[in-house]
């Protein structure tokens, strides 16, 4: 009998496997041929601790030591930009992200393509860092396996049945018996709940699209910060000598292997364009991922009010990578029945908040 059967091999499921494995026999099922295939492998991969709901910020900050201990972060920086007529918007965004205001000349010395005819305000946070997402995922997988966890890819779940002692889960390649079922299925979290006879909680997958464009004007962009307008209507981030531009879209979708919508990307690039002097004339590649949100945009962590042996690990939204070290430890503390340094977030993340 498996103690913890985790459905979903993204960052949420894999980090949870690493934390749960010391507590009992743990198996992780991932429907794709590799871990991190969907949202976890299509992230902007930025550590910006102040991003997200208040409870998420607590998690982001609490997990910083894990990133430092494993040397997963590298300097990036984060610059917010506003047009000349929006000082109020700039002030609000700068306060949220702890940015230091720059003169336009100072901002252009960092990002030379900023358009002086449009950009009126710029602020920089040096705290934002790039995350080595792939290595992070592999570290969690290694930790899980070191404590005896089994990680099985290419195992899509086809049926779930409640038994007297727990759960009977059927996949296309095998069947599993488990005491506790952990729902870390990302965009598919509500579907897994329905299969288990648990009421869905309104997890909504939302598409986030990305376009890779050549380095503007042939500049070396490696030292540029991530750029974002103050309302997150677009952002841009250096990547392997190119620039990633996103419309920062959050279009509700059904769970699927997401792809970018050309019109949505075009609209996002049009919002980015006035802020810079270099026209976007070519897009080299595009892709999209699904970020999954609960109705209140907080994470959902803990046992279902309908069945204590069904454990939610869902709704990571846009912070699922940077908050993973902390939320997976918090989940393990819950399961082990021990006090957590993060008990303050319980009202915000508990599934009990959705109890009728």
Secondary structure as GFF3:
##gff-version 3
##sequence-region A 1 356
A	DSSP	beta_strand	2	7	.	.	.	ID=ss1
A	DSSP	alpha_helix	11	20	.	.	.	ID=ss2
A	DSSP	three_ten_helix	21	23	.	.	.	ID=ss3
A	DSSP	beta_strand	26	29	.	.	.	ID=ss4
A	DSSP	three_ten_helix	39	42	.	.	.	ID=ss5
A	DSSP	beta_strand	46	47	.	.	.	ID=ss6
A	DSSP	alpha_helix	54	62	.	.	.	ID=ss7
A	DSSP	alpha_helix	64	69	.	.	.	ID=ss8
A	DSSP	beta_strand	73	75	.	.	.	ID=ss9
A	DSSP	beta_strand	78	83	.	.	.	ID=ss10
A	DSSP	alpha_helix	87	97	.	.	.	ID=ss11
A	DSSP	beta_strand	100	102	.	.	.	ID=ss12
A	DSSP	alpha_helix	104	110	.	.	.	ID=ss13
A	DSSP	beta_strand	119	125	.	.	.	ID=ss14
A	DSSP	beta_strand	129	131	.	.	.	ID=ss15
A	DSSP	alpha_helix	133	146	.	.	.	ID=ss16
A	DSSP	beta_strand	150	152	.	.	.	ID=ss17
A	DSSP	beta_strand	157	162	.	.	.	ID=ss18
A	DSSP	beta_strand	167	171	.	.	.	ID=ss19
A	DSSP	beta_strand	174	183	.	.	.	ID=ss20
A	DSSP	three_ten_helix	186	188	.	.	.	ID=ss21
A	DSSP	alpha_helix	189	195	.	.	.	ID=ss22
A	DSSP	beta_strand	204	213	.	.	.	ID=ss23
A	DSSP	three_ten_helix	216	218	.	.	.	ID=ss24
A	DSSP	beta_strand	226	229	.	.	.	ID=ss25
A	DSSP	beta_strand	235	239	.	.	.	ID=ss26
A	DSSP	beta_strand	242	246	.	.	.	ID=ss27
A	DSSP	beta_strand	251	253	.	.	.	ID=ss28
A	DSSP	alpha_helix	262	273	.	.	.	ID=ss29
A	DSSP	beta_strand	283	293	.	.	.	ID=ss30
A	DSSP	beta_strand	300	303	.	.	.	ID=ss31
A	DSSP	beta_strand	310	314	.	.	.	ID=ss32
A	DSSP	three_ten_helix	317	319	.	.	.	ID=ss33
A	DSSP	alpha_helix	324	336	.	.	.	ID=ss34
A	DSSP	three_ten_helix	343	345	.	.	.	ID=ss35
A	DSSP	alpha_helix	346	349	.	.	.	ID=ss36
A	DSSP	three_ten_helix	351	354	.	.	.	ID=ss37
###
